[in-house]
Amino acid sequence: MATRMLKEIFVPYTVNAEDEAIGRDTLVIRRNGEPVAVVFPFAEYQALMAQPLPGDLGFEQERAAFQHLLPDLLQAHRGEWVAIVDGQPVEFGPDFSSVIAPVRQRFGQRPVYVHEISERAHIHKISLRSARHDHLA
């Protein structure tokens, strides 16, 4: 059984909330040149935590449906977020939160794939020892 663990802690790090990169870019915090932590936009954190663990067959089917539908979705809804349930787009919105709430209300805790409609893939790799967020073109 796969597990996902993110530890949220409060430590005396100082981040300027007015910095335009906060909430837009992925930030890697390094110690002695080695990455020790990652700060990424909250919407992406919500999307990551809402997704079922890898290996969930329903999740994989919904992700495959998204990939299959992506060319058409790009033409009609580029830049929006979409929820895929039973292989079909069921909700569109400007961000993750505006999509997941009505989907959970309508479909409960069924497998759902929520993703931004863009040509750039967001890959989240989480392990117990490190956290890394890669953007693939």
Backbone bond lengths (Angstrom), bond angles and torsions (degrees), N, CA, C in turn:
res aa  C-N    CA-C-N  psi(-1)  N-CA   C-N-CA  omega(-1)  CA-C   N-CA-C  phi
1 M - - - 1.441 - - 1.523 108.89 -
2 A 1.297 117.45 127.61 1.451 122.11 179.60 1.525 109.95 -79.79
3 T 1.316 115.34 147.12 1.464 119.49 176.71 1.508 109.27 -127.35
4 R 1.309 114.15 156.03 1.459 120.74 177.11 1.520 105.51 -130.16
5 M 1.334 116.99 126.10 1.440 119.95 -179.57 1.527 108.95 -129.59
6 L 1.290 115.74 121.64 1.457 121.70 171.27 1.512 105.67 -119.78
7 K 1.308 116.67 130.20 1.451 120.62 -179.63 1.515 108.23 -105.98
8 E 1.305 116.14 120.00 1.453 121.32 177.66 1.517 107.23 -98.80
9 I 1.324 116.12 119.82 1.456 120.73 -178.41 1.514 109.99 -129.55
10 F 1.294 114.85 160.91 1.457 121.28 176.63 1.527 107.31 -115.83
11 V 1.313 115.84 110.03 1.460 121.83 -179.41 1.513 108.83 -129.27
12 P 1.320 117.46 163.45 1.472 119.80 -174.60 1.526 114.73 -78.58
13 Y 1.321 117.55 52.84 1.453 121.17 171.58 1.517 108.06 -88.12
14 T 1.300 115.88 146.40 1.452 119.87 178.39 1.514 109.02 -111.12
15 V 1.316 115.38 123.08 1.458 122.08 175.94 1.517 106.55 -128.60
16 N 1.293 116.37 129.47 1.455 120.64 179.43 1.526 108.72 -78.14
17 A 1.324 116.43 108.40 1.464 120.77 -177.77 1.518 112.30 -64.62
18 E 1.324 117.57 -18.14 1.463 121.61 178.58 1.530 111.83 -81.89
19 D 1.325 117.64 -11.26 1.463 121.61 178.82 1.528 108.50 -61.76
20 E 1.312 117.33 125.98 1.467 121.34 -175.92 1.530 112.99 -62.90
21 A 1.328 117.86 -21.68 1.465 120.78 179.83 1.529 111.93 -72.87
22 I 1.331 117.56 -26.26 1.460 121.19 -179.33 1.525 108.30 -66.53
23 G 1.314 116.40 126.10 1.455 121.43 179.62 1.513 114.03 86.96
24 R 1.324 116.94 -10.04 1.464 120.22 -179.97 1.528 110.45 -114.07
25 D 1.314 116.46 -43.69 1.460 121.41 -175.40 1.522 110.86 -110.12
26 T 1.314 115.56 161.14 1.456 121.62 171.64 1.518 107.55 -87.12
27 L 1.325 115.96 128.11 1.460 121.41 -179.13 1.523 109.12 -111.52
28 V 1.318 116.60 132.82 1.457 121.75 177.80 1.520 107.55 -108.21
29 I 1.320 116.54 123.28 1.462 122.14 177.32 1.521 107.16 -93.94
30 R 1.319 115.50 127.15 1.463 120.79 -176.16 1.529 110.83 -117.81
31 R 1.327 115.45 147.40 1.450 123.29 172.72 1.517 106.67 -126.54
32 N 1.315 115.71 121.91 1.469 121.06 -177.43 1.527 111.61 54.37
33 G 1.318 115.97 38.23 1.459 121.53 177.53 1.512 115.32 81.41
34 E 1.320 117.84 -5.80 1.469 121.54 -178.86 1.529 109.88 -103.80
35 P 1.333 117.76 136.04 1.467 119.59 178.38 1.531 110.84 -66.00
36 V 1.332 116.08 133.56 1.464 120.73 178.85 1.524 112.47 -122.46
37 A 1.333 116.97 -18.92 1.462 119.92 -179.69 1.518 109.54 -159.42
38 V 1.328 114.63 160.11 1.460 120.96 178.99 1.522 108.20 -132.43
39 V 1.320 115.46 137.36 1.460 122.23 172.64 1.510 105.62 -116.16
40 F 1.337 117.01 121.75 1.449 118.84 177.88 1.518 109.50 -131.53
41 P 1.336 117.42 162.68 1.466 120.84 -174.21 1.525 112.67 -52.76
42 F 1.329 115.31 142.15 1.456 121.40 -175.56 1.528 112.26 -59.92
43 A 1.314 117.58 -37.28 1.473 119.96 179.21 1.524 110.34 -61.12
44 E 1.329 117.23 -37.58 1.462 119.77 178.16 1.530 110.87 -70.84
45 Y 1.327 117.54 -35.32 1.460 121.59 174.87 1.531 109.95 -61.64
46 Q 1.339 116.86 -46.07 1.460 120.50 178.78 1.527 110.60 -61.13
47 A 1.315 116.49 -42.71 1.463 120.18 179.49 1.522 110.26 -62.93
48 L 1.309 116.89 -42.57 1.462 121.02 179.64 1.524 111.15 -61.97
49 M 1.318 117.17 -46.20 1.455 120.47 -177.03 1.526 112.38 -71.49
50 A 1.308 117.88 -24.61 1.466 121.15 -179.46 1.519 112.63 -80.38
51 Q 1.320 117.11 -18.56 1.462 120.12 -176.56 1.531 110.56 -78.80
52 P 1.315 117.52 140.67 1.462 120.85 174.79 1.526 109.82 -63.19
53 L 1.295 115.51 160.81 1.459 120.22 178.54 1.520 110.66 -65.45
54 P 1.342 117.54 148.03 1.465 119.72 175.82 1.529 110.05 -55.61
55 G 1.291 115.55 145.74 1.454 120.41 -178.25 1.521 112.38 99.89
56 D 1.312 117.25 -13.12 1.460 121.65 175.66 1.531 106.64 -73.32
57 L 1.316 117.60 112.96 1.455 122.13 -174.46 1.525 111.98 -58.65
58 G 1.320 117.99 -40.90 1.453 121.01 178.76 1.515 111.67 -61.24
59 F 1.312 115.97 -43.04 1.459 120.79 177.86 1.520 110.49 -61.42
60 E 1.314 117.55 -45.60 1.466 121.39 -178.77 1.523 111.00 -62.61
61 Q 1.324 117.32 -37.77 1.464 120.73 177.96 1.527 111.15 -65.73
62 E 1.327 116.77 -40.66 1.466 120.12 179.11 1.530 110.85 -68.60
63 R 1.327 116.95 -37.61 1.468 120.50 177.76 1.529 110.11 -65.36
64 A 1.311 116.87 -41.44 1.469 120.63 178.07 1.533 110.38 -63.85
65 A 1.330 116.97 -39.14 1.466 120.28 177.86 1.529 110.17 -63.22
66 F 1.332 117.17 -41.35 1.467 120.50 177.64 1.526 110.27 -59.05
67 Q 1.317 117.31 -46.52 1.462 120.94 -179.73 1.529 110.81 -61.27
68 H 1.321 116.77 -40.24 1.466 121.68 179.06 1.533 111.20 -65.57
69 L 1.331 116.72 -39.25 1.465 122.04 -177.24 1.530 113.17 -83.57
70 L 1.329 117.49 -12.56 1.460 121.06 -171.28 1.529 114.91 -53.34
71 P 1.329 121.07 -44.40 1.471 118.30 179.72 1.533 113.14 -56.86
72 D 1.320 117.71 -43.74 1.466 120.82 178.65 1.527 111.23 -69.83
73 L 1.331 116.91 -39.75 1.456 120.44 178.80 1.528 111.13 -62.94
74 L 1.321 116.98 -38.36 1.470 120.51 178.65 1.523 111.16 -61.89
75 Q 1.312 117.25 -38.41 1.468 120.46 -179.65 1.525 111.76 -67.22
76 A 1.314 117.46 -39.88 1.461 120.47 -173.08 1.530 114.55 -99.21
77 H 1.329 117.93 -24.46 1.468 119.58 -170.12 1.527 113.85 -139.14
78 R 1.314 118.64 26.47 1.473 121.65 -178.41 1.540 110.51 -51.54
79 G 1.330 115.53 133.22 1.454 121.11 177.87 1.523 114.67 88.38
80 E 1.319 116.99 -12.77 1.465 120.72 176.93 1.528 109.20 -88.48
81 W 1.311 116.18 171.90 1.454 123.10 172.80 1.523 107.96 -105.17
82 V 1.333 116.24 149.27 1.462 121.35 -179.04 1.525 109.39 -134.30
83 A 1.318 115.60 147.99 1.463 121.98 171.45 1.521 107.42 -111.51
84 I 1.328 115.75 132.33 1.464 122.37 178.65 1.531 108.19 -110.93
85 V 1.328 116.05 124.37 1.468 122.88 176.17 1.521 106.83 -132.93
86 D 1.313 116.49 132.66 1.468 121.95 -178.30 1.524 111.72 53.03
87 G 1.342 116.10 36.56 1.454 121.31 175.64 1.523 115.24 77.93
88 Q 1.339 117.46 5.81 1.454 121.09 -176.63 1.525 111.04 -125.39
89 P 1.334 117.40 145.33 1.467 118.94 173.53 1.531 109.17 -70.64
90 V 1.336 116.24 128.01 1.466 119.84 -176.60 1.525 112.72 -118.28
91 E 1.334 117.60 -12.19 1.464 120.12 -178.99 1.526 108.83 -158.16
92 F 1.330 115.52 140.44 1.458 122.31 175.52 1.517 108.00 -126.09
93 G 1.328 116.74 151.43 1.450 119.92 176.87 1.513 111.24 -168.98
94 P 1.330 116.49 173.70 1.461 120.84 -176.68 1.524 114.29 -78.09
95 D 1.346 117.24 -16.28 1.466 120.05 179.77 1.526 109.68 -155.12
96 F 1.316 114.87 172.46 1.461 120.91 -176.72 1.529 111.86 -56.74
97 S 1.326 116.07 -48.94 1.461 120.35 -175.01 1.519 113.01 -60.67
98 S 1.319 117.21 -36.92 1.467 119.80 -178.75 1.522 112.10 -72.56
99 V 1.323 116.81 -15.56 1.467 121.02 179.97 1.524 111.41 -96.67
100 I 1.328 117.77 -45.43 1.467 120.01 -171.39 1.527 112.39 -70.06
101 A 1.328 118.89 -36.59 1.468 120.23 -176.51 1.530 112.29 -60.39
102 P 1.338 119.70 -52.55 1.466 118.04 179.44 1.533 113.21 -66.88
103 V 1.324 116.62 -30.10 1.477 119.33 178.80 1.520 110.31 -67.79
104 R 1.321 117.46 -44.54 1.468 120.00 178.84 1.529 110.26 -64.67
105 Q 1.325 117.15 -34.91 1.455 120.19 178.81 1.535 110.56 -66.79
106 R 1.333 117.08 -41.20 1.467 120.94 -178.40 1.513 113.48 -78.40
107 F 1.353 117.21 -38.16 1.465 120.41 -170.15 1.527 114.03 -115.55
108 G 1.326 118.62 -4.83 1.461 120.49 -179.17 1.525 111.20 69.15
109 Q 1.311 115.96 -142.93 1.468 121.51 -175.03 1.531 113.68 -95.71
110 R 1.317 117.09 26.82 1.468 120.50 175.72 1.511 109.79 -64.92
111 P 1.337 117.26 159.64 1.467 119.11 175.25 1.527 110.55 -59.84
112 V 1.310 115.85 131.35 1.457 122.41 179.32 1.524 107.34 -142.39
113 Y 1.303 115.20 142.21 1.461 120.77 177.17 1.515 107.39 -113.65
114 V 1.330 117.41 119.05 1.458 122.83 179.67 1.518 107.42 -116.45
115 H 1.332 115.92 127.58 1.471 119.38 -176.46 1.520 109.93 -154.09
116 E 1.309 114.99 151.74 1.460 120.19 173.21 1.522 108.53 -73.46
117 I 1.306 116.59 140.27 1.462 121.49 179.87 1.521 107.58 -88.04
118 S 1.314 114.68 98.06 1.468 121.13 179.99 1.516 108.18 -152.92
119 E 1.318 114.55 166.36 1.456 119.37 179.08 1.521 111.65 -82.65
120 R 1.326 116.88 -11.24 1.458 122.06 -178.07 1.520 109.41 -95.74
121 A 1.315 117.26 120.77 1.459 121.77 -179.99 1.522 109.96 -80.84
122 H 1.327 116.40 143.41 1.456 123.21 174.75 1.525 106.97 -108.43
123 I 1.314 116.79 114.00 1.451 121.04 -179.47 1.524 108.13 -109.31
124 H 1.318 117.11 122.76 1.456 122.03 178.54 1.519 107.73 -109.60
125 K 1.321 116.86 120.56 1.459 120.99 177.26 1.519 107.08 -116.90
126 I 1.309 116.63 117.58 1.450 121.72 -177.03 1.528 108.24 -121.83
127 S 1.316 116.49 129.39 1.456 120.89 173.24 1.524 108.01 -131.80
128 L 1.306 117.02 172.51 1.457 120.37 -179.80 1.522 111.54 -70.06
129 R 1.315 118.06 -24.49 1.456 120.92 -176.62 1.518 114.01 -95.52
130 S 1.304 117.72 -24.17 1.460 118.83 -177.13 1.512 110.16 -152.89
131 A 1.310 114.54 163.95 1.464 120.72 174.57 1.525 106.81 -128.69
132 R 1.311 116.17 131.07 1.452 119.56 -179.46 1.512 108.91 -139.07
133 H 1.321 116.63 139.28 1.468 121.91 178.30 1.527 105.99 -124.06
134 D 1.314 116.74 116.59 1.453 121.26 -179.74 1.509 109.73 -111.72
135 H 1.315 115.76 142.97 1.468 121.10 171.70 1.523 106.35 -108.67
136 L 1.293 116.37 126.54 1.457 121.40 177.09 1.510 108.84 -108.58
137 A 1.307 116.21 136.89 1.470 119.26 179.29 1.496 109.44 -83.89
